[in-house]
Amino acid sequence: MRFSLSNLLTLMMCCIGLGCQDPNPKSQMDISPVESPPSDNESENLYPLDDLLKVNHLQALGTHNSYHLASEITILPWRYNHLPLDQQLGQQGIRQFELDIYDEAGTLNVYHIERLDQNTNCETLELCLSLMKSWSDDHQSHHPILVLLEVKDSDRSVVELLRAIENTAEITWGPERILGPGDVQRGYSSLRAGLEAEGWPSLGESRGKVILVLHSGGEIRESLLNGDKILQERLLFPDAYGDLEADYAAYHSINNPIQNFDLIDEVVRAGHLVRTRADVNGEETVSLDTSRGEQALLSGAHWISTDYPQPASDETYGFVIPLGTPSRCHPFMAPEQCESSAIEALLND
């Protein structure tokens, strides 16, 4: 999420008006852990619908600025902490992450805003992806994990930057564990054409894998589409941001499920993947208003991110996927025989 100086000053004034006490005193780190998914040798028996169910038949929980640790600046939008990424996967059922990348002196660093909000639980892209991969190696029957990569700053060309990002992804995950554009385009004239013709891969083809999205537009997206490789050879999906007419459309970030409810619904029914947000800037921790998250669920977005992945109470805001294990069947795209345990099964205590 980007902040200009004017936005920062506005937020600080809001903090003065609201006070800087923590409105959400129960940390999301207090959640009771759930057990991990079964190993691969149990997968065939546990997931008999894997050939029927596809990637767009799920609805899952994600985190926004997934690396974030609160800084000394206590303005409301920055007053949240996330567990390490592997613990988010194992203890909170998180299946979508967002990482902000600063390309500095040849290192792909991960944090929010330099000096002002720089605390992070994984300092580099390699470390962040490695934490996810380590957990995935031990739980390869998980459904695909979505990772949004937002480039905030770079001191090299976009071609070199994309090469560095994809090299890091390939080294940490390996190409066989990355569900990429080529797996959807399948030789058709465009990514959208391949999706319209054959849809998303099945869950059986996708378990244990990661989906990487370039969560940036402009020059860097143009380089992804028309750079030194064709899109089918890339590891990153471009973000179409709700544009169903784009030839590269398959994945979309549409962050406001209230204002853009109808757009999300349209994009989802077209067979594309969508990520939206259940809360923003900490506002829900003050109002305890859950309407945005409720609309996100109803909209059909496949991944819904939050800064507070915990069950809500009368005194504490939080957001989880209702009846998820940890994810659930999509509310209107999944076939009738789908049950949440067919998407992914975590063993309850």
Residue pairs with C-beta under 8 A, 6 or more apart in sequence:
1 64
1 65
1 77
1 112
2 152
3 11
3 113
8 75
8 116
11 75
11 76
11 77
11 281
12 75
14 75
14 76
15 74
15 75
15 76
18 76
18 286
20 74
20 75
22 79
23 76
23 282
23 285
23 286
23 317
24 79
24 80
24 282
24 285
24 308
24 316
24 317
25 316
26 310
26 313
26 315
26 316
27 81
28 80
28 81
28 82
28 83
28 92
28 308
28 309
28 310
28 318
29 81
29 83
30 310
31 91
31 92
31 309
31 310
31 311
33 90
33 91
34 91
34 93
34 326
34 346
34 348
34 349
35 346
35 347
35 348
35 349
36 90
36 138
36 139
36 346
36 347
37 139
37 141
37 142
37 344
37 345
37 346
38 46
38 141
38 345
38 347
39 138
39 139
39 140
39 141
40 140
40 141
40 208
42 141
43 50
43 140
43 141
43 207
46 141
46 341
46 345
47 141
47 203
47 204
47 207
47 342
47 345
48 342
49 203
49 337
49 338
49 342
50 202
50 203
50 204
50 207
50 342
51 202
51 204
52 202
52 335
52 337
53 202
53 203
53 334
53 335
53 338
53 342
53 343
54 199
54 200
54 201
54 202
54 203
55 143
55 144
55 179
55 200
55 201
55 202
55 203
55 206
55 211
55 273
56 199
56 200
56 268
56 271
56 272
56 273
56 302
56 330
56 333
57 203
57 329
57 330
57 333
57 334
57 335
57 338
57 343
58 143
58 203
58 302
58 327
58 328
58 329
58 330
58 334
58 343
58 344
59 297
59 300
59 301
59 302
59 303
59 304
59 321
59 324
59 327
59 328
59 329
59 330
59 331
60 95
60 96
60 143
60 146
60 302
60 303
60 304
60 321
60 324
60 326
60 327
60 328
61 92
61 93
61 94
61 95
61 96
61 303
61 304
61 305
61 306
61 309
61 319
61 320
61 321
61 324
61 326
61 327
62 94
62 95
62 96
62 97
62 98
62 146
62 275
62 303
62 304
62 305
62 306
63 82
63 88
63 94
63 96
63 97
63 98
63 305
63 306
63 307
63 309
64 98
64 277
64 305
64 306
64 307
65 82
65 98
65 100
65 112
65 307
66 82
66 85
66 88
66 94
66 97
66 98
66 99
66 128
67 82
67 85
67 99
67 100
67 110
67 111
67 112
67 120
67 121
67 122
67 128
68 78
68 80
68 81
68 82
68 112
68 117
68 119
68 120
68 121
68 307
69 81
69 82
69 119
69 120
69 121
70 78
70 79
70 80
70 81
70 119
71 78
71 116
71 117
71 118
71 119
73 116
73 117
76 281
76 282
76 283
76 285
76 286
77 280
77 281
77 282
78 112
78 117
78 282
79 282
79 285
80 282
80 307
80 308
82 88
82 121
82 307
83 91
83 92
83 121
84 121
84 122
84 131
85 94
85 97
85 121
85 122
85 128
85 131
85 132
85 135
86 131
86 132
86 134
86 135
88 94
88 97
88 309
89 95
89 132
89 135
89 136
89 139
89 142
89 145
90 135
90 139
92 309
92 310
92 326
93 309
93 320
93 321
93 324
93 326
93 327
93 346
94 309
94 326
95 142
95 143
95 144
95 145
95 146
95 303
95 326
95 327
95 344
96 145
96 146
96 147
96 148
96 275
96 303
96 305
97 128
97 132
97 145
97 146
97 147
97 148
98 147
98 148
98 150
98 215
98 305
99 110
99 125
99 128
99 147
99 148
99 149
99 150
100 110
100 111
100 112
100 150
100 152
101 108
101 109
101 110
101 125
101 149
101 150
101 151
101 152
101 165
102 108
102 109
102 110
102 111
102 114
102 152
102 153
102 154
103 109
103 151
103 153
103 154
103 155
103 156
103 161
103 164
104 153
104 155
105 155
106 164
107 124
108 124
108 125
108 126
108 164
108 165
108 168
109 123
109 124
109 125
110 120
110 122
110 123
110 124
110 125
110 127
110 128
111 117
111 118
111 119
111 120
111 123
112 118
112 120
122 128
122 131
125 149
125 165
125 168
126 168
126 171
126 172
129 147
129 168
129 169
129 172
129 173
129 210
130 172
132 145
132 147
132 210
133 172
133 173
133 177
133 210
136 142
136 145
136 177
136 208
136 210
140 207
140 208
141 207
141 208
141 344
142 207
142 208
142 344
143 203
143 206
143 207
143 327
143 343
143 344
144 179
144 206
144 207
144 209
144 210
144 211
145 209
145 210
145 211
146 210
146 211
146 213
146 273
146 275
146 302
146 303
147 210
147 211
147 212
147 213
148 213
148 215
148 239
148 253
148 275
149 165
149 212
149 213
149 214
149 215
149 216
149 236
150 215
150 216
151 161
151 165
151 214
151 216
151 220
154 161
156 164
158 219
158 220
158 223
158 227
159 223
159 227
159 228
161 220
162 214
162 220
162 223
162 224
162 227
162 236
163 228
165 214
165 236
166 234
166 235
166 236
169 178
169 212
169 235
169 236
170 178
170 235
173 210
175 235
177 208
177 209
177 210
178 209
178 210
178 211
178 212
178 235
179 201
179 206
179 209
179 210
179 211
180 212
180 234
180 235
180 236
180 237
181 191
181 231
181 232
181 234
181 236
181 237
181 250
182 231
182 232
182 233
182 234
183 201
183 205
184 191
184 194
184 195
184 198
184 200
184 201
184 250
185 191
185 193
185 194
185 195
185 231
185 232
186 194
186 197
186 198
187 194
187 232
188 194
188 197
189 247
190 247
190 248
191 231
191 237
191 238
191 247
191 248
191 249
191 250
192 246
192 247
192 248
192 249
192 250
193 247
195 249
195 250
195 271
195 272
196 271
199 271
200 206
200 271
200 273
203 343
211 237
211 251
212 235
212 236
212 237
213 236
213 237
213 238
213 239
213 251
213 253
214 220
214 221
214 224
214 236
214 237
214 238
214 239
215 239
215 253
216 239
217 239
217 241
221 238
221 239
224 231
224 234
224 236
224 238
225 231
225 238
225 248
231 238
231 248
237 250
237 251
238 248
238 251
239 251
239 252
239 253
240 246
240 248
240 249
240 250
240 251
240 252
240 272
241 252
241 253
241 254
242 252
242 254
242 260
242 263
242 267
243 249
243 252
244 266
244 267
244 270
244 272
249 272
250 272
250 273
251 272
251 273
251 274
251 275
252 267
252 272
252 273
252 274
252 275
253 274
253 275
253 276
254 260
254 263
254 264
254 267
254 274
254 275
254 276
254 301
255 276
255 277
255 280
256 276
256 277
257 264
257 276
257 277
257 278
257 292
257 295
257 296
257 298
257 299
257 301
257 304
258 291
258 292
258 295
260 276
261 295
261 298
261 299
264 274
264 276
264 299
264 300
264 301
265 299
265 300
267 274
268 274
268 299
268 300
268 301
268 302
268 332
268 333
269 300
269 332
269 333
273 302
273 303
274 299
274 300
274 301
274 302
274 303
275 301
275 302
275 303
275 304
275 305
276 296
276 299
276 301
276 303
276 304
276 305
277 292
277 296
277 304
277 305
277 306
278 284
278 292
278 293
278 296
278 304
278 305
278 306
278 319
279 285
279 292
279 293
279 306
279 307
279 308
279 317
279 319
280 292
282 307
283 289
284 290
284 292
284 293
284 308
284 317
285 308
285 317
288 312
288 315
288 316
288 317
290 312
290 317
290 319
293 304
293 306
293 319
296 304
297 304
297 321
297 322
297 331
298 331
300 330
300 331
300 332
300 333
302 330
304 319
304 321
306 318
306 319
308 317
308 318
308 319
309 318
309 319
309 320
310 316
310 318
310 319
310 320
311 318
311 320
312 318
312 319
320 326
321 327
321 328
322 328
323 340
324 340
325 340
325 341
325 343
325 344
325 345
325 346
326 344
326 346
327 340
327 343
327 344
328 340
328 343
329 338
329 339
329 340
329 342
329 343
330 338
